[in-house]
Amino acid sequence: MFIIVLIQQCCPLKNVEPHLMKLDQIKQKVINGEYVYTYHAEIERRADDLAFYQIESAILNGEILEEYPDIGLGESCLVLGFSENIPIHAVAGWRGEKVAIITVYIPQPPKFIDPWTRRKRDDQKM
C-alpha cells in the first residue's frame, strides 16, 4: 500500500527527532515499506512515467550523491540508482520514523551532464 502525503513547504516539522540520512537505513525502510511519497514526488513520478517498483529498485541499488543539511524541514539527501537501465534520482528525508520520498525524476540535460554530474548554473542555458 502506498501512502502519498502533502507536506507543507513553509513550516518546519515539529516534534520530529533529528536523524542522519544513512543509505543503509533508507534501504531498510524501503524494504520494510516504511516510507511515504510526498504529493510533489507523485507529480514528478507521473511526469517521468516511473512506476513505484522502479523507484524502489533505484533506491535499493543506489548511492547517495548529495546531502542536504536541515534548513528547517529536516535533513535530506539525493540518491541515484538505476532501474531497467534508467537512471533515477530520488530525494529522501525523514518524516518521523519513516522515510519520505520528497521528489523523484530522471536526471537529464540541461540540469545534468550525466546521472552523476550536475551542470553548473551558468552552463544550463543550452
MODELLER restraints for C-alpha pairs under 7 A, 6 or more apart:
rsr = mdl.restraints
at = mdl.atoms
rsr.add(forms.Gaussian(group=physical.xy_distance, feature=features.Distance(at['CA:2:A'], at['CA:36:A']), mean=6.86, stdev=0.5))
rsr.add(forms.Gaussian(group=physical.xy_distance, feature=features.Distance(at['CA:3:A'], at['CA:36:A']), mean=5.36, stdev=0.5))
rsr.add(forms.Gaussian(group=physical.xy_distance, feature=features.Distance(at['CA:3:A'], at['CA:37:A']), mean=6.34, stdev=0.5))
rsr.add(forms.Gaussian(group=physical.xy_distance, feature=features.Distance(at['CA:4:A'], at['CA:36:A']), mean=5.82, stdev=0.5))
rsr.add(forms.Gaussian(group=physical.xy_distance, feature=features.Distance(at['CA:4:A'], at['CA:37:A']), mean=4.66, stdev=0.5))
rsr.add(forms.Gaussian(group=physical.xy_distance, feature=features.Distance(at['CA:4:A'], at['CA:38:A']), mean=5.36, stdev=0.5))
rsr.add(forms.Gaussian(group=physical.xy_distance, feature=features.Distance(at['CA:4:A'], at['CA:39:A']), mean=5.95, stdev=0.5))
rsr.add(forms.Gaussian(group=physical.xy_distance, feature=features.Distance(at['CA:5:A'], at['CA:36:A']), mean=6.76, stdev=0.5))
rsr.add(forms.Gaussian(group=physical.xy_distance, feature=features.Distance(at['CA:5:A'], at['CA:37:A']), mean=6.10, stdev=0.5))
rsr.add(forms.Gaussian(group=physical.xy_distance, feature=features.Distance(at['CA:5:A'], at['CA:38:A']), mean=4.71, stdev=0.5))
rsr.add(forms.Gaussian(group=physical.xy_distance, feature=features.Distance(at['CA:5:A'], at['CA:39:A']), mean=5.70, stdev=0.5))
rsr.add(forms.Gaussian(group=physical.xy_distance, feature=features.Distance(at['CA:6:A'], at['CA:38:A']), mean=5.46, stdev=0.5))
rsr.add(forms.Gaussian(group=physical.xy_distance, feature=features.Distance(at['CA:6:A'], at['CA:39:A']), mean=5.09, stdev=0.5))
rsr.add(forms.Gaussian(group=physical.xy_distance, feature=features.Distance(at['CA:7:A'], at['CA:38:A']), mean=6.45, stdev=0.5))
rsr.add(forms.Gaussian(group=physical.xy_distance, feature=features.Distance(at['CA:12:A'], at['CA:72:A']), mean=4.84, stdev=0.5))
rsr.add(forms.Gaussian(group=physical.xy_distance, feature=features.Distance(at['CA:12:A'], at['CA:73:A']), mean=4.64, stdev=0.5))
rsr.add(forms.Gaussian(group=physical.xy_distance, feature=features.Distance(at['CA:13:A'], at['CA:73:A']), mean=5.91, stdev=0.5))
rsr.add(forms.Gaussian(group=physical.xy_distance, feature=features.Distance(at['CA:16:A'], at['CA:96:A']), mean=5.47, stdev=0.5))
rsr.add(forms.Gaussian(group=physical.xy_distance, feature=features.Distance(at['CA:17:A'], at['CA:96:A']), mean=6.80, stdev=0.5))
rsr.add(forms.Gaussian(group=physical.xy_distance, feature=features.Distance(at['CA:20:A'], at['CA:75:A']), mean=6.96, stdev=0.5))
rsr.add(forms.Gaussian(group=physical.xy_distance, feature=features.Distance(at['CA:21:A'], at['CA:75:A']), mean=6.97, stdev=0.5))
rsr.add(forms.Gaussian(group=physical.xy_distance, feature=features.Distance(at['CA:21:A'], at['CA:76:A']), mean=6.43, stdev=0.5))
rsr.add(forms.Gaussian(group=physical.xy_distance, feature=features.Distance(at['CA:21:A'], at['CA:77:A']), mean=6.73, stdev=0.5))
rsr.add(forms.Gaussian(group=physical.xy_distance, feature=features.Distance(at['CA:23:A'], at['CA:64:A']), mean=6.85, stdev=0.5))
rsr.add(forms.Gaussian(group=physical.xy_distance, feature=features.Distance(at['CA:26:A'], at['CA:99:A']), mean=6.58, stdev=0.5))
rsr.add(forms.Gaussian(group=physical.xy_distance, feature=features.Distance(at['CA:27:A'], at['CA:59:A']), mean=6.63, stdev=0.5))
rsr.add(forms.Gaussian(group=physical.xy_distance, feature=features.Distance(at['CA:27:A'], at['CA:60:A']), mean=5.44, stdev=0.5))
rsr.add(forms.Gaussian(group=physical.xy_distance, feature=features.Distance(at['CA:29:A'], at['CA:35:A']), mean=6.29, stdev=0.5))
rsr.add(forms.Gaussian(group=physical.xy_distance, feature=features.Distance(at['CA:29:A'], at['CA:98:A']), mean=6.95, stdev=0.5))
rsr.add(forms.Gaussian(group=physical.xy_distance, feature=features.Distance(at['CA:29:A'], at['CA:99:A']), mean=6.63, stdev=0.5))
rsr.add(forms.Gaussian(group=physical.xy_distance, feature=features.Distance(at['CA:30:A'], at['CA:56:A']), mean=6.76, stdev=0.5))
rsr.add(forms.Gaussian(group=physical.xy_distance, feature=features.Distance(at['CA:34:A'], at['CA:98:A']), mean=5.26, stdev=0.5))
rsr.add(forms.Gaussian(group=physical.xy_distance, feature=features.Distance(at['CA:34:A'], at['CA:99:A']), mean=6.61, stdev=0.5))
rsr.add(forms.Gaussian(group=physical.xy_distance, feature=features.Distance(at['CA:35:A'], at['CA:98:A']), mean=4.99, stdev=0.5))
rsr.add(forms.Gaussian(group=physical.xy_distance, feature=features.Distance(at['CA:35:A'], at['CA:99:A']), mean=4.52, stdev=0.5))
rsr.add(forms.Gaussian(group=physical.xy_distance, feature=features.Distance(at['CA:35:A'], at['CA:100:A']), mean=5.55, stdev=0.5))
rsr.add(forms.Gaussian(group=physical.xy_distance, feature=features.Distance(at['CA:36:A'], at['CA:99:A']), mean=6.42, stdev=0.5))
rsr.add(forms.Gaussian(group=physical.xy_distance, feature=features.Distance(at['CA:36:A'], at['CA:100:A']), mean=4.89, stdev=0.5))
rsr.add(forms.Gaussian(group=physical.xy_distance, feature=features.Distance(at['CA:36:A'], at['CA:101:A']), mean=6.10, stdev=0.5))
rsr.add(forms.Gaussian(group=physical.xy_distance, feature=features.Distance(at['CA:37:A'], at['CA:100:A']), mean=5.74, stdev=0.5))
rsr.add(forms.Gaussian(group=physical.xy_distance, feature=features.Distance(at['CA:37:A'], at['CA:101:A']), mean=4.79, stdev=0.5))
rsr.add(forms.Gaussian(group=physical.xy_distance, feature=features.Distance(at['CA:37:A'], at['CA:102:A']), mean=6.43, stdev=0.5))
rsr.add(forms.Gaussian(group=physical.xy_distance, feature=features.Distance(at['CA:38:A'], at['CA:100:A']), mean=6.74, stdev=0.5))
rsr.add(forms.Gaussian(group=physical.xy_distance, feature=features.Distance(at['CA:38:A'], at['CA:101:A']), mean=6.18, stdev=0.5))
rsr.add(forms.Gaussian(group=physical.xy_distance, feature=features.Distance(at['CA:38:A'], at['CA:102:A']), mean=5.37, stdev=0.5))
rsr.add(forms.Gaussian(group=physical.xy_distance, feature=features.Distance(at['CA:40:A'], at['CA:102:A']), mean=6.68, stdev=0.5))
rsr.add(forms.Gaussian(group=physical.xy_distance, feature=features.Distance(at['CA:40:A'], at['CA:103:A']), mean=6.04, stdev=0.5))
rsr.add(forms.Gaussian(group=physical.xy_distance, feature=features.Distance(at['CA:41:A'], at['CA:101:A']), mean=6.47, stdev=0.5))
rsr.add(forms.Gaussian(group=physical.xy_distance, feature=features.Distance(at['CA:41:A'], at['CA:102:A']), mean=5.36, stdev=0.5))
rsr.add(forms.Gaussian(group=physical.xy_distance, feature=features.Distance(at['CA:41:A'], at['CA:103:A']), mean=3.89, stdev=0.5))
rsr.add(forms.Gaussian(group=physical.xy_distance, feature=features.Distance(at['CA:41:A'], at['CA:104:A']), mean=5.54, stdev=0.5))
rsr.add(forms.Gaussian(group=physical.xy_distance, feature=features.Distance(at['CA:44:A'], at['CA:103:A']), mean=6.58, stdev=0.5))
rsr.add(forms.Gaussian(group=physical.xy_distance, feature=features.Distance(at['CA:44:A'], at['CA:104:A']), mean=5.96, stdev=0.5))
rsr.add(forms.Gaussian(group=physical.xy_distance, feature=features.Distance(at['CA:44:A'], at['CA:105:A']), mean=6.15, stdev=0.5))
rsr.add(forms.Gaussian(group=physical.xy_distance, feature=features.Distance(at['CA:45:A'], at['CA:104:A']), mean=5.85, stdev=0.5))
rsr.add(forms.Gaussian(group=physical.xy_distance, feature=features.Distance(at['CA:45:A'], at['CA:105:A']), mean=6.43, stdev=0.5))
rsr.add(forms.Gaussian(group=physical.xy_distance, feature=features.Distance(at['CA:48:A'], at['CA:105:A']), mean=6.33, stdev=0.5))
rsr.add(forms.Gaussian(group=physical.xy_distance, feature=features.Distance(at['CA:48:A'], at['CA:106:A']), mean=6.72, stdev=0.5))
rsr.add(forms.Gaussian(group=physical.xy_distance, feature=features.Distance(at['CA:54:A'], at['CA:83:A']), mean=5.35, stdev=0.5))
rsr.add(forms.Gaussian(group=physical.xy_distance, feature=features.Distance(at['CA:57:A'], at['CA:83:A']), mean=5.78, stdev=0.5))
rsr.add(forms.Gaussian(group=physical.xy_distance, feature=features.Distance(at['CA:58:A'], at['CA:80:A']), mean=6.90, stdev=0.5))
rsr.add(forms.Gaussian(group=physical.xy_distance, feature=features.Distance(at['CA:58:A'], at['CA:81:A']), mean=3.96, stdev=0.5))
rsr.add(forms.Gaussian(group=physical.xy_distance, feature=features.Distance(at['CA:58:A'], at['CA:82:A']), mean=4.62, stdev=0.5))
rsr.add(forms.Gaussian(group=physical.xy_distance, feature=features.Distance(at['CA:58:A'], at['CA:83:A']), mean=5.27, stdev=0.5))
rsr.add(forms.Gaussian(group=physical.xy_distance, feature=features.Distance(at['CA:58:A'], at['CA:88:A']), mean=6.22, stdev=0.5))
rsr.add(forms.Gaussian(group=physical.xy_distance, feature=features.Distance(at['CA:59:A'], at['CA:79:A']), mean=6.61, stdev=0.5))
rsr.add(forms.Gaussian(group=physical.xy_distance, feature=features.Distance(at['CA:59:A'], at['CA:81:A']), mean=5.62, stdev=0.5))
rsr.add(forms.Gaussian(group=physical.xy_distance, feature=features.Distance(at['CA:61:A'], at['CA:81:A']), mean=5.63, stdev=0.5))
rsr.add(forms.Gaussian(group=physical.xy_distance, feature=features.Distance(at['CA:61:A'], at['CA:82:A']), mean=6.96, stdev=0.5))
rsr.add(forms.Gaussian(group=physical.xy_distance, feature=features.Distance(at['CA:62:A'], at['CA:79:A']), mean=6.04, stdev=0.5))
rsr.add(forms.Gaussian(group=physical.xy_distance, feature=features.Distance(at['CA:62:A'], at['CA:80:A']), mean=5.13, stdev=0.5))
rsr.add(forms.Gaussian(group=physical.xy_distance, feature=features.Distance(at['CA:62:A'], at['CA:81:A']), mean=3.82, stdev=0.5))
rsr.add(forms.Gaussian(group=physical.xy_distance, feature=features.Distance(at['CA:62:A'], at['CA:82:A']), mean=7.00, stdev=0.5))
rsr.add(forms.Gaussian(group=physical.xy_distance, feature=features.Distance(at['CA:63:A'], at['CA:79:A']), mean=5.45, stdev=0.5))
rsr.add(forms.Gaussian(group=physical.xy_distance, feature=features.Distance(at['CA:63:A'], at['CA:80:A']), mean=5.47, stdev=0.5))
rsr.add(forms.Gaussian(group=physical.xy_distance, feature=features.Distance(at['CA:63:A'], at['CA:81:A']), mean=6.46, stdev=0.5))
rsr.add(forms.Gaussian(group=physical.xy_distance, feature=features.Distance(at['CA:64:A'], at['CA:77:A']), mean=6.67, stdev=0.5))
rsr.add(forms.Gaussian(group=physical.xy_distance, feature=features.Distance(at['CA:64:A'], at['CA:78:A']), mean=5.74, stdev=0.5))
rsr.add(forms.Gaussian(group=physical.xy_distance, feature=features.Distance(at['CA:64:A'], at['CA:79:A']), mean=4.43, stdev=0.5))
rsr.add(forms.Gaussian(group=physical.xy_distance, feature=features.Distance(at['CA:64:A'], at['CA:80:A']), mean=6.36, stdev=0.5))
rsr.add(forms.Gaussian(group=physical.xy_distance, feature=features.Distance(at['CA:65:A'], at['CA:78:A']), mean=5.57, stdev=0.5))
rsr.add(forms.Gaussian(group=physical.xy_distance, feature=features.Distance(at['CA:65:A'], at['CA:79:A']), mean=5.77, stdev=0.5))
rsr.add(forms.Gaussian(group=physical.xy_distance, feature=features.Distance(at['CA:65:A'], at['CA:80:A']), mean=6.49, stdev=0.5))
rsr.add(forms.Gaussian(group=physical.xy_distance, feature=features.Distance(at['CA:66:A'], at['CA:77:A']), mean=5.61, stdev=0.5))
rsr.add(forms.Gaussian(group=physical.xy_distance, feature=features.Distance(at['CA:66:A'], at['CA:78:A']), mean=5.06, stdev=0.5))
rsr.add(forms.Gaussian(group=physical.xy_distance, feature=features.Distance(at['CA:67:A'], at['CA:76:A']), mean=6.24, stdev=0.5))
rsr.add(forms.Gaussian(group=physical.xy_distance, feature=features.Distance(at['CA:67:A'], at['CA:77:A']), mean=4.28, stdev=0.5))
rsr.add(forms.Gaussian(group=physical.xy_distance, feature=features.Distance(at['CA:67:A'], at['CA:78:A']), mean=6.36, stdev=0.5))
rsr.add(forms.Gaussian(group=physical.xy_distance, feature=features.Distance(at['CA:68:A'], at['CA:75:A']), mean=5.91, stdev=0.5))
rsr.add(forms.Gaussian(group=physical.xy_distance, feature=features.Distance(at['CA:68:A'], at['CA:76:A']), mean=5.18, stdev=0.5))
rsr.add(forms.Gaussian(group=physical.xy_distance, feature=features.Distance(at['CA:68:A'], at['CA:77:A']), mean=5.45, stdev=0.5))
rsr.add(forms.Gaussian(group=physical.xy_distance, feature=features.Distance(at['CA:69:A'], at['CA:75:A']), mean=4.94, stdev=0.5))
rsr.add(forms.Gaussian(group=physical.xy_distance, feature=features.Distance(at['CA:69:A'], at['CA:76:A']), mean=6.72, stdev=0.5))
rsr.add(forms.Gaussian(group=physical.xy_distance, feature=features.Distance(at['CA:74:A'], at['CA:93:A']), mean=6.84, stdev=0.5))
rsr.add(forms.Gaussian(group=physical.xy_distance, feature=features.Distance(at['CA:74:A'], at['CA:94:A']), mean=6.81, stdev=0.5))
rsr.add(forms.Gaussian(group=physical.xy_distance, feature=features.Distance(at['CA:75:A'], at['CA:93:A']), mean=5.96, stdev=0.5))
rsr.add(forms.Gaussian(group=physical.xy_distance, feature=features.Distance(at['CA:76:A'], at['CA:91:A']), mean=6.69, stdev=0.5))
rsr.add(forms.Gaussian(group=physical.xy_distance, feature=features.Distance(at['CA:76:A'], at['CA:92:A']), mean=5.39, stdev=0.5))
rsr.add(forms.Gaussian(group=physical.xy_distance, feature=features.Distance(at['CA:76:A'], at['CA:93:A']), mean=4.15, stdev=0.5))
rsr.add(forms.Gaussian(group=physical.xy_distance, feature=features.Distance(at['CA:77:A'], at['CA:91:A']), mean=5.49, stdev=0.5))
rsr.add(forms.Gaussian(group=physical.xy_distance, feature=features.Distance(at['CA:77:A'], at['CA:92:A']), mean=5.51, stdev=0.5))
rsr.add(forms.Gaussian(group=physical.xy_distance, feature=features.Distance(at['CA:77:A'], at['CA:93:A']), mean=6.63, stdev=0.5))
rsr.add(forms.Gaussian(group=physical.xy_distance, feature=features.Distance(at['CA:78:A'], at['CA:89:A']), mean=6.58, stdev=0.5))
rsr.add(forms.Gaussian(group=physical.xy_distance, feature=features.Distance(at['CA:78:A'], at['CA:90:A']), mean=5.75, stdev=0.5))
rsr.add(forms.Gaussian(group=physical.xy_distance, feature=features.Distance(at['CA:78:A'], at['CA:91:A']), mean=4.46, stdev=0.5))
rsr.add(forms.Gaussian(group=physical.xy_distance, feature=features.Distance(at['CA:78:A'], at['CA:92:A']), mean=6.54, stdev=0.5))
rsr.add(forms.Gaussian(group=physical.xy_distance, feature=features.Distance(at['CA:79:A'], at['CA:89:A']), mean=5.58, stdev=0.5))
rsr.add(forms.Gaussian(group=physical.xy_distance, feature=features.Distance(at['CA:79:A'], at['CA:90:A']), mean=5.17, stdev=0.5))
rsr.add(forms.Gaussian(group=physical.xy_distance, feature=features.Distance(at['CA:79:A'], at['CA:91:A']), mean=6.14, stdev=0.5))
rsr.add(forms.Gaussian(group=physical.xy_distance, feature=features.Distance(at['CA:80:A'], at['CA:87:A']), mean=6.93, stdev=0.5))
rsr.add(forms.Gaussian(group=physical.xy_distance, feature=features.Distance(at['CA:80:A'], at['CA:88:A']), mean=5.77, stdev=0.5))
rsr.add(forms.Gaussian(group=physical.xy_distance, feature=features.Distance(at['CA:80:A'], at['CA:89:A']), mean=4.71, stdev=0.5))
rsr.add(forms.Gaussian(group=physical.xy_distance, feature=features.Distance(at['CA:80:A'], at['CA:90:A']), mean=6.61, stdev=0.5))
rsr.add(forms.Gaussian(group=physical.xy_distance, feature=features.Distance(at['CA:81:A'], at['CA:87:A']), mean=5.90, stdev=0.5))
rsr.add(forms.Gaussian(group=physical.xy_distance, feature=features.Distance(at['CA:81:A'], at['CA:88:A']), mean=5.51, stdev=0.5))
rsr.add(forms.Gaussian(group=physical.xy_distance, feature=features.Distance(at['CA:81:A'], at['CA:89:A']), mean=6.69, stdev=0.5))
rsr.add(forms.Gaussian(group=physical.xy_distance, feature=features.Distance(at['CA:82:A'], at['CA:88:A']), mean=5.81, stdev=0.5))
rsr.add(forms.Gaussian(group=physical.xy_distance, feature=features.Distance(at['CA:87:A'], at['CA:106:A']), mean=5.96, stdev=0.5))
rsr.add(forms.Gaussian(group=physical.xy_distance, feature=features.Distance(at['CA:87:A'], at['CA:107:A']), mean=6.85, stdev=0.5))
rsr.add(forms.Gaussian(group=physical.xy_distance, feature=features.Distance(at['CA:87:A'], at['CA:115:A']), mean=6.31, stdev=0.5))
rsr.add(forms.Gaussian(group=physical.xy_distance, feature=features.Distance(at['CA:88:A'], at['CA:104:A']), mean=6.97, stdev=0.5))
rsr.add(forms.Gaussian(group=physical.xy_distance, feature=features.Distance(at['CA:88:A'], at['CA:105:A']), mean=5.82, stdev=0.5))
rsr.add(forms.Gaussian(group=physical.xy_distance, feature=features.Distance(at['CA:88:A'], at['CA:106:A']), mean=4.78, stdev=0.5))
rsr.add(forms.Gaussian(group=physical.xy_distance, feature=features.Distance(at['CA:88:A'], at['CA:107:A']), mean=6.60, stdev=0.5))
rsr.add(forms.Gaussian(group=physical.xy_distance, feature=features.Distance(at['CA:89:A'], at['CA:104:A']), mean=5.51, stdev=0.5))
rsr.add(forms.Gaussian(group=physical.xy_distance, feature=features.Distance(at['CA:89:A'], at['CA:105:A']), mean=5.39, stdev=0.5))
rsr.add(forms.Gaussian(group=physical.xy_distance, feature=features.Distance(at['CA:89:A'], at['CA:106:A']), mean=6.05, stdev=0.5))
rsr.add(forms.Gaussian(group=physical.xy_distance, feature=features.Distance(at['CA:89:A'], at['CA:107:A']), mean=6.47, stdev=0.5))
rsr.add(forms.Gaussian(group=physical.xy_distance, feature=features.Distance(at['CA:90:A'], at['CA:101:A']), mean=6.67, stdev=0.5))
rsr.add(forms.Gaussian(group=physical.xy_distance, feature=features.Distance(at['CA:90:A'], at['CA:103:A']), mean=5.74, stdev=0.5))
rsr.add(forms.Gaussian(group=physical.xy_distance, feature=features.Distance(at['CA:90:A'], at['CA:104:A']), mean=4.37, stdev=0.5))
rsr.add(forms.Gaussian(group=physical.xy_distance, feature=features.Distance(at['CA:90:A'], at['CA:105:A']), mean=6.73, stdev=0.5))
rsr.add(forms.Gaussian(group=physical.xy_distance, feature=features.Distance(at['CA:91:A'], at['CA:101:A']), mean=5.96, stdev=0.5))
rsr.add(forms.Gaussian(group=physical.xy_distance, feature=features.Distance(at['CA:91:A'], at['CA:102:A']), mean=5.37, stdev=0.5))
rsr.add(forms.Gaussian(group=physical.xy_distance, feature=features.Distance(at['CA:91:A'], at['CA:103:A']), mean=5.32, stdev=0.5))
rsr.add(forms.Gaussian(group=physical.xy_distance, feature=features.Distance(at['CA:91:A'], at['CA:104:A']), mean=6.46, stdev=0.5))
rsr.add(forms.Gaussian(group=physical.xy_distance, feature=features.Distance(at['CA:92:A'], at['CA:99:A']), mean=6.47, stdev=0.5))
rsr.add(forms.Gaussian(group=physical.xy_distance, feature=features.Distance(at['CA:92:A'], at['CA:100:A']), mean=5.55, stdev=0.5))
rsr.add(forms.Gaussian(group=physical.xy_distance, feature=features.Distance(at['CA:92:A'], at['CA:101:A']), mean=4.69, stdev=0.5))
rsr.add(forms.Gaussian(group=physical.xy_distance, feature=features.Distance(at['CA:92:A'], at['CA:102:A']), mean=5.63, stdev=0.5))
rsr.add(forms.Gaussian(group=physical.xy_distance, feature=features.Distance(at['CA:93:A'], at['CA:99:A']), mean=5.69, stdev=0.5))
rsr.add(forms.Gaussian(group=physical.xy_distance, feature=features.Distance(at['CA:93:A'], at['CA:100:A']), mean=5.17, stdev=0.5))
rsr.add(forms.Gaussian(group=physical.xy_distance, feature=features.Distance(at['CA:93:A'], at['CA:101:A']), mean=6.67, stdev=0.5))
rsr.add(forms.Gaussian(group=physical.xy_distance, feature=features.Distance(at['CA:93:A'], at['CA:102:A']), mean=6.85, stdev=0.5))
rsr.add(forms.Gaussian(group=physical.xy_distance, feature=features.Distance(at['CA:94:A'], at['CA:100:A']), mean=5.67, stdev=0.5))
rsr.add(forms.Gaussian(group=physical.xy_distance, feature=features.Distance(at['CA:107:A'], at['CA:115:A']), mean=5.62, stdev=0.5))
rsr.add(forms.Gaussian(group=physical.xy_distance, feature=features.Distance(at['CA:108:A'], at['CA:114:A']), mean=6.78, stdev=0.5))
rsr.add(forms.Gaussian(group=physical.xy_distance, feature=features.Distance(at['CA:110:A'], at['CA:124:A']), mean=5.22, stdev=0.5))
rsr.add(forms.Gaussian(group=physical.xy_distance, feature=features.Distance(at['CA:110:A'], at['CA:126:A']), mean=6.59, stdev=0.5))
rsr.add(forms.Gaussian(group=physical.xy_distance, feature=features.Distance(at['CA:111:A'], at['CA:118:A']), mean=6.07, stdev=0.5))
rsr.add(forms.Gaussian(group=physical.xy_distance, feature=features.Distance(at['CA:111:A'], at['CA:119:A']), mean=5.41, stdev=0.5))
rsr.add(forms.Gaussian(group=physical.xy_distance, feature=features.Distance(at['CA:111:A'], at['CA:124:A']), mean=5.97, stdev=0.5))
rsr.add(forms.Gaussian(group=physical.xy_distance, feature=features.Distance(at['CA:112:A'], at['CA:118:A']), mean=4.41, stdev=0.5))
rsr.add(forms.Gaussian(group=physical.xy_distance, feature=features.Distance(at['CA:112:A'], at['CA:119:A']), mean=4.98, stdev=0.5))
rsr.add(forms.Gaussian(group=physical.xy_distance, feature=features.Distance(at['CA:113:A'], at['CA:119:A']), mean=5.65, stdev=0.5))
